[in-house]
Amino acid sequence: MEILKSLDNSTVVTSYELLVFKHFEFGFYINISTILVDKSELFIREYTDQKERNYSYHWQKKNGDLICRWDNAPYHKKVKTFPHHKHQKK
């Protein structure tokens, strides 16, 4: 899987844990917890099949404060880049 290869080859990833991996005939669901070299954490969730792709990449400081999150959650329809958008701490 491409995402795991990218994590394995990354110079900024210290470690990661594959929490959930479900493979379907035409898609997958993956949930990964990642620790980066600065001790921040990146949480990756993605569901993909032939008809849809739902994702959330949540990056936070070690203490839990949000750095940034990228997602395509359907309830954020007022965002001009909908469905793809980014959240940042204000």
C-alpha positions as CSV (number, residue, x, y, z in Angstrom):
1,M,0.0,0.0,0.0
2,E,1.4,3.3,-1.1
3,I,0.7,5.2,2.1
4,L,2.6,2.7,4.2
5,K,5.6,2.9,1.8
6,S,5.6,6.6,2.1
7,L,5.6,6.4,5.9
8,D,8.4,3.8,5.8
9,N,10.5,6.0,3.6
10,S,9.8,9.3,5.2
11,T,12.7,11.2,7.0
12,V,10.2,13.0,9.3
13,V,8.3,9.9,10.6
14,T,9.8,8.4,13.8
15,S,7.2,5.6,14.1
16,Y,3.7,4.7,13.2
17,E,1.1,2.2,14.2
18,L,-1.4,0.7,11.8
19,L,-4.6,0.7,14.0
20,V,-7.1,-0.5,11.5
21,F,-6.7,-1.9,8.0
22,K,-9.7,-3.3,6.2
23,H,-9.4,-4.3,2.5
24,F,-12.5,-4.7,0.4
25,E,-12.9,-6.0,-3.1
26,F,-12.8,-2.5,-4.6
27,G,-11.4,-0.4,-1.7
28,F,-10.0,-0.1,1.8
29,Y,-10.3,1.6,5.2
30,I,-7.1,2.6,7.0
31,N,-6.4,4.3,10.4
32,I,-2.8,5.1,11.3
33,S,-1.3,6.9,14.3
34,T,2.1,8.5,13.4
35,I,4.8,10.1,15.5
36,L,7.0,12.7,13.8
37,V,10.6,13.7,14.6
38,D,9.4,16.9,16.5
39,K,7.2,14.6,18.6
40,S,4.0,15.9,17.0
41,E,1.4,13.4,15.9
42,L,-0.4,12.8,12.6
43,F,-3.6,10.7,12.6
44,I,-4.5,9.4,9.2
45,R,-8.0,8.0,8.4
46,E,-9.0,7.1,4.9
47,Y,-11.8,5.2,3.2
48,T,-11.7,4.6,-0.5
49,D,-13.8,2.6,-2.9
50,Q,-14.9,2.9,-6.5
51,K,-17.5,5.6,-5.7
52,E,-16.1,7.6,-2.9
53,R,-13.1,8.8,-0.9
54,N,-13.3,10.1,2.6
55,Y,-10.3,11.2,4.5
56,S,-9.0,13.0,7.5
57,Y,-5.3,13.9,8.2
58,H,-5.2,15.4,11.7
59,W,-1.8,16.8,12.8
60,Q,-1.4,17.9,16.4
61,K,1.3,18.9,18.9
62,K,2.4,16.4,21.5
63,N,0.1,18.1,24.0
64,G,-2.9,17.6,21.8
65,D,-3.2,21.2,20.4
66,L,-4.2,21.2,16.7
67,I,-1.6,22.2,14.2
68,C,-3.7,21.5,11.1
69,R,-6.3,19.0,9.8
70,W,-7.2,18.3,6.2
71,D,-10.5,16.5,5.4
72,N,-13.5,16.2,3.2
73,A,-16.2,16.0,5.8
74,P,-19.6,16.5,4.2
75,Y,-20.9,18.8,6.9
76,H,-18.5,21.6,6.0
77,K,-20.4,22.7,2.9
78,K,-20.0,26.4,3.6
79,V,-16.2,26.2,3.0
80,K,-15.3,27.5,-0.5
81,T,-13.0,24.6,-1.2
82,F,-15.7,22.1,-0.3
83,P,-15.4,19.2,-0.1
84,H,-11.6,19.4,0.4
85,H,-10.6,21.8,3.1
86,K,-8.2,22.6,5.9
87,H,-8.6,23.5,9.6
88,Q,-6.0,25.4,11.5
89,K,-5.7,26.7,15.0
90,K,-6.7,30.3,15.1
